[in-house]
Amino acid sequence: MNEQRQYNRVRFSAKCSLSHNNISYMGHLENISENGALISFSDGVVIPRDDSCSLTIYLEDENSPLHVLIEVVHSNFTMIGIKFSSKDVEKQERLHNLIERLTTGQGNLLKAQQLYCRESEE
């Protein structure tokens, strides 16, 4: 399988809902990037590839959820890979800020783990 990602994925766990043809499916974000995300579902969800949907991400540290338009790029019953297709500048900025916070947080965690490993070796 050819790797076509332009952006690195960041582990991110958050509740979300995916709306397709006036039906909402509750899911869970597994990871996210500047371009897309992977969503898991406890029940089966069948949405054809290339279909447009709306995604609502419920962010714990923010007052309002993030609503974005997406396109399905991969689907296999309990997992859906999506790419963001929203052209709204404010939503793109919120998404970028979220990724930046997650990346910084994971970078700080990695640094702390490396420091702990070095100290325990001494």
C-alpha positions as CSV (number, residue, x, y, z in Angstrom):
1,M,0.0,0.0,0.0
2,N,1.4,3.4,-1.0
3,E,1.7,6.0,1.8
4,Q,0.0,9.2,0.6
5,R,-0.2,11.2,3.8
6,Q,1.2,14.7,3.8
7,Y,0.9,15.2,7.5
8,N,1.9,13.1,10.5
9,R,-0.8,11.6,12.6
10,V,-1.1,12.5,16.3
11,R,-2.8,10.2,18.8
12,F,-5.9,12.0,19.9
13,S,-8.9,10.5,21.8
14,A,-12.1,12.5,21.7
15,K,-15.8,11.9,21.3
16,C,-17.3,12.8,17.9
17,S,-20.4,12.5,15.8
18,L,-20.5,11.9,12.1
19,S,-23.6,13.0,10.2
20,H,-24.4,11.5,6.8
21,N,-27.8,11.6,5.0
22,N,-29.5,13.1,8.1
23,I,-28.2,10.2,10.2
24,S,-25.8,10.8,13.1
25,Y,-23.3,8.2,14.3
26,M,-21.5,8.6,17.6
27,G,-17.8,7.7,17.3
28,H,-14.4,8.2,18.8
29,L,-11.4,9.9,17.2
30,E,-8.4,7.7,17.3
31,N,-5.9,10.0,15.7
32,I,-5.8,13.3,13.8
33,S,-3.6,15.2,11.4
34,E,-3.8,18.6,9.6
35,N,-5.4,16.8,6.7
36,G,-7.7,14.1,8.2
37,A,-8.5,11.7,11.0
38,L,-9.4,8.1,11.9
39,I,-12.7,7.5,13.6
40,S,-13.8,4.3,15.3
41,F,-17.4,3.2,16.0
42,S,-18.8,0.6,18.4
43,D,-21.6,-0.2,15.9
44,G,-21.2,-0.8,12.2
45,V,-21.3,2.3,10.0
46,V,-21.5,2.0,6.2
47,I,-20.6,5.2,4.4
48,P,-19.3,5.0,0.8
49,R,-15.9,6.3,-0.1
50,D,-15.8,9.9,-1.4
51,D,-19.1,10.8,0.3
52,S,-19.3,14.1,2.1
53,C,-20.3,14.3,5.7
54,S,-20.1,16.6,8.6
55,L,-18.0,15.8,11.7
56,T,-18.5,17.3,15.2
57,I,-15.5,16.9,17.5
58,Y,-16.3,17.4,21.2
59,L,-13.2,19.0,22.7
60,E,-12.9,18.8,26.5
61,D,-11.0,22.0,27.0
62,E,-13.2,24.2,24.8
63,N,-16.7,25.5,25.2
64,S,-18.0,24.7,21.8
65,P,-17.5,21.7,19.6
66,L,-15.6,21.9,16.3
67,H,-17.9,21.3,13.3
68,V,-16.1,20.5,10.0
69,L,-17.0,19.2,6.6
70,I,-15.2,16.0,5.7
71,E,-14.9,13.4,2.9
72,V,-14.7,9.7,3.5
73,V,-11.4,8.2,2.2
74,H,-11.6,4.7,3.8
75,S,-14.4,2.8,5.4
76,N,-14.5,-0.7,7.0
77,F,-17.6,-1.2,9.1
78,T,-16.2,0.0,12.5
79,M,-13.4,2.4,11.3
80,I,-13.6,5.4,8.9
81,G,-10.7,7.4,7.6
82,I,-11.6,10.9,6.6
83,K,-10.0,14.0,5.1
84,F,-11.0,17.5,6.1
85,S,-12.7,19.4,3.3
86,S,-14.0,22.5,5.1
87,K,-12.9,25.7,3.6
88,D,-14.0,27.8,6.6
89,V,-10.9,29.8,7.8
90,E,-12.0,29.9,11.4
91,K,-12.5,26.1,11.5
92,Q,-9.2,25.5,9.8
93,E,-7.5,27.7,12.4
94,R,-9.1,25.9,15.3
95,L,-8.1,22.6,13.8
96,H,-4.5,23.8,13.3
97,N,-4.4,25.1,16.9
98,L,-5.7,21.7,18.2
99,I,-3.0,19.8,16.2
100,E,-0.3,22.3,17.5
101,R,-1.4,21.8,21.1
102,L,-1.4,18.0,20.7
103,T,2.0,18.0,19.0
104,T,3.5,20.2,21.7
105,G,2.0,18.1,24.4
106,Q,3.3,14.9,22.9
107,G,6.7,16.5,22.3
108,N,6.9,17.5,26.0
109,L,5.9,14.0,27.1
110,L,8.6,12.5,24.9
111,K,11.2,14.8,26.3
112,A,10.2,13.9,29.9
113,Q,10.3,10.2,29.1
114,Q,13.8,10.6,27.6
115,L,15.0,12.6,30.6
116,Y,13.6,9.9,33.0
117,C,15.3,7.1,31.0
118,R,18.7,9.0,31.2
119,E,18.3,9.6,34.9
120,S,17.4,6.0,35.6
121,E,20.5,4.8,33.7
122,E,22.9,6.8,35.8
